[in-house]
Amino acid sequence: MMEFRMVNKVMNDLFFMKGLSPIIDKDNNPNWKPNKISEVEDSFVGEFFHKLDDDLKFN
C-alpha cells in the first residue's frame, strides 16, 4: 500500500508530468528547489505517505 501511495504522488507531481527539462537549463546546470537535501521539509516527505482519497481497498 505504501508503494502505491508513493507512486501515485510521484506520477501526479509536476516534475513527472513535465519531465526534468524545466529544471536543467541549456547550460546543463540543474536548478533544484530545494537545492540541498537538508532544506527538504519533513512535511513534503510526509505527503508521499498520506492516505489517498482513492486508496486501494482489499477485502
PDB file of N, CA, C and O in Angstrom:
ATOM      1  N   MET A   1       0.827  -1.188   0.000  1.00  0.00           N
ATOM      2  CA  MET A   1       0.000   0.000   0.000  1.00  0.00           C
ATOM      3  C   MET A   1       0.875   1.257   0.000  1.00  0.00           C
ATOM      4  O   MET A   1       0.594   2.223  -0.709  1.00  0.00           O
ATOM      5  N   MET A   2       1.936   1.227   0.806  1.00  0.00           N
ATOM      6  CA  MET A   2       2.817   2.396   0.874  1.00  0.00           C
ATOM      7  C   MET A   2       3.414   2.701  -0.495  1.00  0.00           C
ATOM      8  O   MET A   2       3.503   3.864  -0.886  1.00  0.00           O
ATOM      9  N   GLU A   3       3.823   1.671  -1.221  1.00  0.00           N
ATOM     10  CA  GLU A   3       4.407   1.871  -2.541  1.00  0.00           C
ATOM     11  C   GLU A   3       3.386   2.472  -3.501  1.00  0.00           C
ATOM     12  O   GLU A   3       3.724   3.343  -4.303  1.00  0.00           O
ATOM     13  N   PHE A   4       2.142   2.011  -3.423  1.00  0.00           N
ATOM     14  CA  PHE A   4       1.073   2.552  -4.263  1.00  0.00           C
ATOM     15  C   PHE A   4       0.900   4.046  -4.007  1.00  0.00           C
ATOM     16  O   PHE A   4       0.777   4.828  -4.949  1.00  0.00           O
ATOM     17  N   ARG A   5       0.891   4.439  -2.747  1.00  0.00           N
ATOM     18  CA  ARG A   5       0.713   5.845  -2.400  1.00  0.00           C
ATOM     19  C   ARG A   5       1.880   6.691  -2.919  1.00  0.00           C
ATOM     20  O   ARG A   5       1.678   7.787  -3.442  1.00  0.00           O
ATOM     21  N   MET A   6       3.101   6.170  -2.769  1.00  0.00           N
ATOM     22  CA  MET A   6       4.278   6.917  -3.211  1.00  0.00           C
ATOM     23  C   MET A   6       4.284   7.085  -4.728  1.00  0.00           C
ATOM     24  O   MET A   6       4.544   8.179  -5.229  1.00  0.00           O
ATOM     25  N   VAL A   7       4.002   6.017  -5.456  1.00  0.00           N
ATOM     26  CA  VAL A   7       3.988   6.094  -6.921  1.00  0.00           C
ATOM     27  C   VAL A   7       2.881   7.027  -7.392  1.00  0.00           C
ATOM     28  O   VAL A   7       3.076   7.797  -8.332  1.00  0.00           O
ATOM     29  N   ASN A   8       1.735   6.963  -6.752  1.00  0.00           N
ATOM     30  CA  ASN A   8       0.631   7.841  -7.108  1.00  0.00           C
ATOM     31  C   ASN A   8       1.023   9.298  -6.941  1.00  0.00           C
ATOM     32  O   ASN A   8       0.733  10.122  -7.808  1.00  0.00           O
ATOM     33  N   LYS A   9       1.680   9.623  -5.835  1.00  0.00           N
ATOM     34  CA  LYS A   9       2.118  11.000  -5.580  1.00  0.00           C
ATOM     35  C   LYS A   9       3.154  11.433  -6.615  1.00  0.00           C
ATOM     36  O   LYS A   9       3.065  12.540  -7.145  1.00  0.00           O
ATOM     37  N   VAL A  10       4.126  10.586  -6.909  1.00  0.00           N
ATOM     38  CA  VAL A  10       5.179  10.932  -7.870  1.00  0.00           C
ATOM     39  C   VAL A  10       4.589  11.156  -9.260  1.00  0.00           C
ATOM     40  O   VAL A  10       4.955  12.108  -9.948  1.00  0.00           O
ATOM     41  N   MET A  11       3.684  10.284  -9.667  1.00  0.00           N
ATOM     42  CA  MET A  11       3.129  10.388 -11.020  1.00  0.00           C
ATOM     43  C   MET A  11       2.230  11.608 -11.188  1.00  0.00           C
ATOM     44  O   MET A  11       2.029  12.076 -12.309  1.00  0.00           O
ATOM     45  N   ASN A  12       1.693  12.123 -10.102  1.00  0.00           N
ATOM     46  CA  ASN A  12       0.852  13.319 -10.186  1.00  0.00           C
ATOM     47  C   ASN A  12       1.636  14.591  -9.907  1.00  0.00           C
ATOM     48  O   ASN A  12       1.063  15.680  -9.882  1.00  0.00           O
ATOM     49  N   ASP A  13       2.921  14.463  -9.700  1.00  0.00           N
ATOM     50  CA  ASP A  13       3.768  15.609  -9.415  1.00  0.00           C
ATOM     51  C   ASP A  13       4.099  16.360 -10.697  1.00  0.00           C
ATOM     52  O   ASP A  13       4.193  15.756 -11.766  1.00  0.00           O
ATOM     53  N   LEU A  14       4.274  17.658 -10.595  1.00  0.00           N
ATOM     54  CA  LEU A  14       4.557  18.497 -11.752  1.00  0.00           C
ATOM     55  C   LEU A  14       5.853  18.093 -12.444  1.00  0.00           C
ATOM     56  O   LEU A  14       5.923  18.120 -13.673  1.00  0.00           O
ATOM     57  N   PHE A  15       6.894  17.713 -11.672  1.00  0.00           N
ATOM     58  CA  PHE A  15       8.162  17.318 -12.274  1.00  0.00           C
ATOM     59  C   PHE A  15       7.992  16.085 -13.155  1.00  0.00           C
ATOM     60  O   PHE A  15       8.600  16.001 -14.222  1.00  0.00           O
ATOM     61  N   PHE A  16       7.192  15.148 -12.734  1.00  0.00           N
ATOM     62  CA  PHE A  16       6.977  13.940 -13.517  1.00  0.00           C
ATOM     63  C   PHE A  16       6.210  14.270 -14.791  1.00  0.00           C
ATOM     64  O   PHE A  16       6.514  13.743 -15.861  1.00  0.00           O
ATOM     65  N   MET A  17       5.222  15.139 -14.670  1.00  0.00           N
ATOM     66  CA  MET A  17       4.396  15.489 -15.820  1.00  0.00           C
ATOM     67  C   MET A  17       5.198  16.223 -16.895  1.00  0.00           C
ATOM     68  O   MET A  17       5.047  15.943 -18.085  1.00  0.00           O
ATOM     69  N   LYS A  18       6.043  17.155 -16.480  1.00  0.00           N
ATOM     70  CA  LYS A  18       6.800  17.964 -17.434  1.00  0.00           C
ATOM     71  C   LYS A  18       8.169  17.381 -17.746  1.00  0.00           C
ATOM     72  O   LYS A  18       8.810  17.787 -18.715  1.00  0.00           O
ATOM     73  N   GLY A  19       8.617  16.446 -16.947  1.00  0.00           N
ATOM     74  CA  GLY A  19       9.966  15.926 -17.111  1.00  0.00           C
ATOM     75  C   GLY A  19      10.973  16.827 -16.424  1.00  0.00           C
ATOM     76  O   GLY A  19      10.601  17.828 -15.811  1.00  0.00           O
ATOM     77  N   LEU A  20      12.212  16.485 -16.520  1.00  0.00           N
ATOM     78  CA  LEU A  20      13.250  17.252 -15.848  1.00  0.00           C
ATOM     79  C   LEU A  20      13.760  18.429 -16.674  1.00  0.00           C
ATOM     80  O   LEU A  20      14.559  19.224 -16.179  1.00  0.00           O
ATOM     81  N   SER A  21      13.319  18.553 -17.905  1.00  0.00           N
ATOM     82  CA  SER A  21      13.834  19.626 -18.756  1.00  0.00           C
ATOM     83  C   SER A  21      13.651  21.022 -18.171  1.00  0.00           C
ATOM     84  O   SER A  21      14.534  21.857 -18.363  1.00  0.00           O
ATOM     85  N   PRO A  22      12.548  21.330 -17.461  1.00  0.00           N
ATOM     86  CA  PRO A  22      12.460  22.678 -16.886  1.00  0.00           C
ATOM     87  C   PRO A  22      13.494  22.923 -15.782  1.00  0.00           C
ATOM     88  O   PRO A  22      13.841  24.070 -15.499  1.00  0.00           O
ATOM     89  N   ILE A  23      13.980  21.860 -15.167  1.00  0.00           N
ATOM     90  CA  ILE A  23      14.950  22.003 -14.081  1.00  0.00           C
ATOM     91  C   ILE A  23      16.352  22.209 -14.630  1.00  0.00           C
ATOM     92  O   ILE A  23      17.141  22.956 -14.052  1.00  0.00           O
ATOM     93  N   ILE A  24      16.666  21.559 -15.733  1.00  0.00           N
ATOM     94  CA  ILE A  24      18.005  21.629 -16.308  1.00  0.00           C
ATOM     95  C   ILE A  24      17.963  22.566 -17.514  1.00  0.00           C
ATOM     96  O   ILE A  24      17.392  22.240 -18.555  1.00  0.00           O
ATOM     97  N   ASP A  25      18.574  23.725 -17.350  1.00  0.00           N
ATOM     98  CA  ASP A  25      18.628  24.689 -18.454  1.00  0.00           C
ATOM     99  C   ASP A  25      19.606  24.197 -19.514  1.00  0.00           C
ATOM    100  O   ASP A  25      20.259  23.168 -19.339  1.00  0.00           O
ATOM    101  N   LYS A  26      19.699  24.921 -20.589  1.00  0.00           N
ATOM    102  CA  LYS A  26      20.582  24.530 -21.687  1.00  0.00           C
ATOM    103  C   LYS A  26      22.053  24.516 -21.290  1.00  0.00           C
ATOM    104  O   LYS A  26      22.878  23.943 -22.003  1.00  0.00           O
ATOM    105  N   ASP A  27      22.393  25.138 -20.162  1.00  0.00           N
ATOM    106  CA  ASP A  27      23.784  25.136 -19.717  1.00  0.00           C
ATOM    107  C   ASP A  27      24.121  23.897 -18.878  1.00  0.00           C
ATOM    108  O   ASP A  27      25.226  23.793 -18.345  1.00  0.00           O
ATOM    109  N   ASN A  28      23.175  22.959 -18.761  1.00  0.00           N
ATOM    110  CA  ASN A  28      23.360  21.709 -18.020  1.00  0.00           C
ATOM    111  C   ASN A  28      23.680  21.912 -16.547  1.00  0.00           C
ATOM    112  O   ASN A  28      24.335  21.063 -15.942  1.00  0.00           O
ATOM    113  N   ASN A  29      23.239  23.001 -15.964  1.00  0.00           N
ATOM    114  CA  ASN A  29      23.364  23.246 -14.530  1.00  0.00           C
ATOM    115  C   ASN A  29      21.984  23.139 -13.905  1.00  0.00           C
ATOM    116  O   ASN A  29      21.179  24.062 -14.024  1.00  0.00           O
ATOM    117  N   PRO A  30      21.695  22.013 -13.231  1.00  0.00           N
ATOM    118  CA  PRO A  30      20.364  21.844 -12.636  1.00  0.00           C
ATOM    119  C   PRO A  30      20.070  22.932 -11.606  1.00  0.00           C
ATOM    120  O   PRO A  30      20.954  23.372 -10.871  1.00  0.00           O
ATOM    121  N   ASN A  31      18.824  23.347 -11.572  1.00  0.00           N
ATOM    122  CA  ASN A  31      18.374  24.337 -10.605  1.00  0.00           C
ATOM    123  C   ASN A  31      17.319  23.680  -9.721  1.00  0.00           C
ATOM    124  O   ASN A  31      16.126  23.955  -9.852  1.00  0.00           O
ATOM    125  N   TRP A  32      17.767  22.814  -8.826  1.00  0.00           N
ATOM    126  CA  TRP A  32      16.865  22.075  -7.953  1.00  0.00           C
ATOM    127  C   TRP A  32      16.318  22.992  -6.879  1.00  0.00           C
ATOM    128  O   TRP A  32      17.029  23.861  -6.375  1.00  0.00           O
ATOM    129  N   LYS A  33      15.061  22.802  -6.528  1.00  0.00           N
ATOM    130  CA  LYS A  33      14.440  23.557  -5.441  1.00  0.00           C
ATOM    131  C   LYS A  33      13.674  22.584  -4.566  1.00  0.00           C
ATOM    132  O   LYS A  33      12.677  22.014  -5.009  1.00  0.00           O
ATOM    133  N   PRO A  34      14.106  22.385  -3.366  1.00  0.00           N
ATOM    134  CA  PRO A  34      15.278  22.958  -2.710  1.00  0.00           C
ATOM    135  C   PRO A  34      16.565  22.364  -3.282  1.00  0.00           C
ATOM    136  O   PRO A  34      16.569  21.260  -3.826  1.00  0.00           O
ATOM    137  N   ASN A  35      17.637  23.107  -3.150  1.00  0.00           N
ATOM    138  CA  ASN A  35      18.887  22.654  -3.768  1.00  0.00           C
ATOM    139  C   ASN A  35      19.772  21.837  -2.843  1.00  0.00           C
ATOM    140  O   ASN A  35      20.833  21.372  -3.259  1.00  0.00           O
ATOM    141  N   LYS A  36      19.353  21.652  -1.585  1.00  0.00           N
ATOM    142  CA  LYS A  36      20.086  20.806  -0.638  1.00  0.00           C
ATOM    143  C   LYS A  36      19.088  19.878   0.049  1.00  0.00           C
ATOM    144  O   LYS A  36      17.954  20.264   0.332  1.00  0.00           O
ATOM    145  N   ILE A  37      19.524  18.661   0.308  1.00  0.00           N
ATOM    146  CA  ILE A  37      18.641  17.695   0.975  1.00  0.00           C
ATOM    147  C   ILE A  37      18.248  18.190   2.361  1.00  0.00           C
ATOM    148  O   ILE A  37      17.158  17.884   2.845  1.00  0.00           O
ATOM    149  N   SER A  38      19.112  18.937   2.989  1.00  0.00           N
ATOM    150  CA  SER A  38      18.821  19.455   4.330  1.00  0.00           C
ATOM    151  C   SER A  38      17.691  20.489   4.308  1.00  0.00           C
ATOM    152  O   SER A  38      17.116  20.791   5.354  1.00  0.00           O
ATOM    153  N   GLU A  39      17.370  21.027   3.149  1.00  0.00           N
ATOM    154  CA  GLU A  39      16.309  22.023   3.016  1.00  0.00           C
ATOM    155  C   GLU A  39      14.944  21.404   2.728  1.00  0.00           C
ATOM    156  O   GLU A  39      13.941  22.115   2.678  1.00  0.00           O
ATOM    157  N   VAL A  40      14.898  20.093   2.539  1.00  0.00           N
ATOM    158  CA  VAL A  40      13.630  19.415   2.272  1.00  0.00           C
ATOM    159  C   VAL A  40      12.853  19.317   3.578  1.00  0.00           C
ATOM    160  O   VAL A  40      13.358  18.786   4.567  1.00  0.00           O
ATOM    161  N   GLU A  41      11.649  19.820   3.580  1.00  0.00           N
ATOM    162  CA  GLU A  41      10.805  19.820   4.775  1.00  0.00           C
ATOM    163  C   GLU A  41      10.244  18.419   5.046  1.00  0.00           C
ATOM    164  O   GLU A  41       9.918  17.680   4.117  1.00  0.00           O
ATOM    165  N   ASP A  42      10.139  18.071   6.314  1.00  0.00           N
ATOM    166  CA  ASP A  42       9.545  16.794   6.696  1.00  0.00           C
ATOM    167  C   ASP A  42       8.113  16.665   6.181  1.00  0.00           C
ATOM    168  O   ASP A  42       7.675  15.576   5.808  1.00  0.00           O
ATOM    169  N   SER A  43       7.392  17.777   6.163  1.00  0.00           N
ATOM    170  CA  SER A  43       6.003  17.743   5.691  1.00  0.00           C
ATOM    171  C   SER A  43       5.918  17.364   4.215  1.00  0.00           C
ATOM    172  O   SER A  43       4.971  16.696   3.800  1.00  0.00           O
ATOM    173  N   PHE A  44       6.909  17.789   3.417  1.00  0.00           N
ATOM    174  CA  PHE A  44       6.936  17.422   1.999  1.00  0.00           C
ATOM    175  C   PHE A  44       7.115  15.916   1.843  1.00  0.00           C
ATOM    176  O   PHE A  44       6.419  15.284   1.049  1.00  0.00           O
ATOM    177  N   VAL A  45       8.039  15.347   2.593  1.00  0.00           N
ATOM    178  CA  VAL A  45       8.277  13.897   2.540  1.00  0.00           C
ATOM    179  C   VAL A  45       7.040  13.157   3.031  1.00  0.00           C
ATOM    180  O   VAL A  45       6.660  12.134   2.462  1.00  0.00           O
ATOM    181  N   GLY A  46       6.419  13.663   4.073  1.00  0.00           N
ATOM    182  CA  GLY A  46       5.237  13.025   4.636  1.00  0.00           C
ATOM    183  C   GLY A  46       4.082  12.924   3.665  1.00  0.00           C
ATOM    184  O   GLY A  46       3.265  12.009   3.763  1.00  0.00           O
ATOM    185  N   GLU A  47       4.003  13.861   2.724  1.00  0.00           N
ATOM    186  CA  GLU A  47       2.915  13.836   1.738  1.00  0.00           C
ATOM    187  C   GLU A  47       2.921  12.550   0.906  1.00  0.00           C
ATOM    188  O   GLU A  47       1.874  12.134   0.410  1.00  0.00           O
ATOM    189  N   PHE A  48       4.066  11.931   0.751  1.00  0.00           N
ATOM    190  CA  PHE A  48       4.170  10.703  -0.034  1.00  0.00           C
ATOM    191  C   PHE A  48       3.567   9.503   0.687  1.00  0.00           C
ATOM    192  O   PHE A  48       3.379   8.449   0.080  1.00  0.00           O
ATOM    193  N   PHE A  49       3.261   9.651   1.972  1.00  0.00           N
ATOM    194  CA  PHE A  49       2.776   8.533   2.765  1.00  0.00           C
ATOM    195  C   PHE A  49       1.342   8.724   3.254  1.00  0.00           C
ATOM    196  O   PHE A  49       0.795   7.843   3.916  1.00  0.00           O
ATOM    197  N   HIS A  50       0.728   9.867   2.936  1.00  0.00           N
ATOM    198  CA  HIS A  50      -0.645  10.113   3.371  1.00  0.00           C
ATOM    199  C   HIS A  50      -1.623   9.203   2.642  1.00  0.00           C
ATOM    200  O   HIS A  50      -1.407   8.810   1.496  1.00  0.00           O
ATOM    201  N   LYS A  51      -2.688   8.888   3.332  1.00  0.00           N
ATOM    202  CA  LYS A  51      -3.754   8.111   2.717  1.00  0.00           C
ATOM    203  C   LYS A  51      -4.347   8.901   1.558  1.00  0.00           C
ATOM    204  O   LYS A  51      -4.522  10.116   1.652  1.00  0.00           O
ATOM    205  N   LEU A  52      -4.651   8.215   0.480  1.00  0.00           N
ATOM    206  CA  LEU A  52      -5.230   8.849  -0.706  1.00  0.00           C
ATOM    207  C   LEU A  52      -6.745   8.770  -0.656  1.00  0.00           C
ATOM    208  O   LEU A  52      -7.310   7.877  -0.025  1.00  0.00           O
ATOM    209  N   ASP A  53      -7.395   9.708  -1.322  1.00  0.00           N
ATOM    210  CA  ASP A  53      -8.860   9.677  -1.390  1.00  0.00           C
ATOM    211  C   ASP A  53      -9.344   8.408  -2.080  1.00  0.00           C
ATOM    212  O   ASP A  53     -10.389   7.862  -1.728  1.00  0.00           O
ATOM    213  N   ASP A  54      -8.579   7.942  -3.067  1.00  0.00           N
ATOM    214  CA  ASP A  54      -8.963   6.741  -3.809  1.00  0.00           C
ATOM    215  C   ASP A  54      -8.019   5.582  -3.499  1.00  0.00           C
ATOM    216  O   ASP A  54      -7.604   4.850  -4.398  1.00  0.00           O
ATOM    217  N   ASP A  55      -7.685   5.422  -2.213  1.00  0.00           N
ATOM    218  CA  ASP A  55      -6.809   4.337  -1.776  1.00  0.00           C
ATOM    219  C   ASP A  55      -7.379   2.981  -2.198  1.00  0.00           C
ATOM    220  O   ASP A  55      -8.593   2.801  -2.287  1.00  0.00           O
ATOM    221  N   LEU A  56      -6.489   2.049  -2.452  1.00  0.00           N
ATOM    222  CA  LEU A  56      -6.924   0.706  -2.797  1.00  0.00           C
ATOM    223  C   LEU A  56      -7.619   0.068  -1.607  1.00  0.00           C
ATOM    224  O   LEU A  56      -7.216   0.269  -0.461  1.00  0.00           O
ATOM    225  N   LYS A  57      -8.645  -0.689  -1.878  1.00  0.00           N
ATOM    226  CA  LYS A  57      -9.378  -1.390  -0.822  1.00  0.00           C
ATOM    227  C   LYS A  57      -9.235  -2.887  -1.054  1.00  0.00           C
ATOM    228  O   LYS A  57      -9.500  -3.386  -2.148  1.00  0.00           O
ATOM    229  N   PHE A  58      -8.815  -3.594  -0.016  1.00  0.00           N
ATOM    230  CA  PHE A  58      -8.675  -5.046  -0.099  1.00  0.00           C
ATOM    231  C   PHE A  58      -9.687  -5.696   0.834  1.00  0.00           C
ATOM    232  O   PHE A  58      -9.901  -5.233   1.955  1.00  0.00           O
ATOM    233  N   ASN A  59     -10.299  -6.759   0.368  1.00  0.00           N
ATOM    234  CA  ASN A  59     -11.295  -7.470   1.196  1.00  0.00           C
ATOM    235  C   ASN A  59     -10.648  -8.574   1.974  1.00  0.00           C
ATOM    236  O   ASN A  59     -11.324  -9.279   2.723  1.00  0.00           O
TER     237      ASN A  59
END
